[in-house]
Amino acid sequence: MGECLVITYWNEEDRAFIAEVPELPGCAADGATYQEALANVEVVIQEWTETAKELGRPIPEAKGRAVSV
């Protein structure tokens, strides 16, 4: 899998940074810091793809980065 779009934001209710991967349903992680959330979501992406392969499910092609204009 190539580069995935990761959306990272602060969640006041959870008092944590959240990193979500919209291309992979249910793929998200949190962390006390922005960097920790990104590191955690990298692990979750790997686990998500491994599980999809084991179950014979398709793995979406990475769409790459979003660009703001």
N, C-alpha and C positions, 0 to 999 in steps of 0.2 A: 504494500500500500504506500502510495506517495504521501505528499504533504496533505494533511487534513486541515480544514478550517476549524479553529478552536476559538470559541467565544468565552472570554473570561470576564467575570464581574464580581463585585462585592455583594453579598447577600446579608443584609442587616439582621434579618430574623435568625439566621444561622450563625451570624458573626464569623463568616468565613468567605474566602474567595471560592467561586465556583468556576470550573472549566468544563464546558460542554462541547461535544463534537456532533453538530447537527446531522452530518452525513451517516453517522452510526447510531441508530435509534437506541436510546437508553444509556449511551456512553457519556459519562460525566464523572467528575471527581471534585473534591474540595481540598482546601488547605488553609492554614493559618496565614500564609503569605501568598502573594501572586505566584512566586517561583515554586512554592510547594504545590500549589494547585496544578501548575503546568507539569511538574515532575510526576505527580500522582496520575494525571490524565494520560501521560505517556504509557504508564504501566497498564492502565485500564484499556487503552487502545490495543495494546498487544494481547491482553486477555480476551478482549472482544473478538478480535480477528481469529485467534486460535480456536475459540469456542465456535465461531461461525464455520470455520473449516471442518472441525470435528463433526458438526451437525449437518454438513453439506449445504449450508446456506450461502447465498451469494454475498460477496464483499463488494460494496460500492466502490467505484473508481473515485479516487480523490479529486476534488474539484479545485484544490489549491487555495490560494489566499484571496480574501475579499479586499477590494480596493475602495477607499473612501474618496469621494470627489466633492 
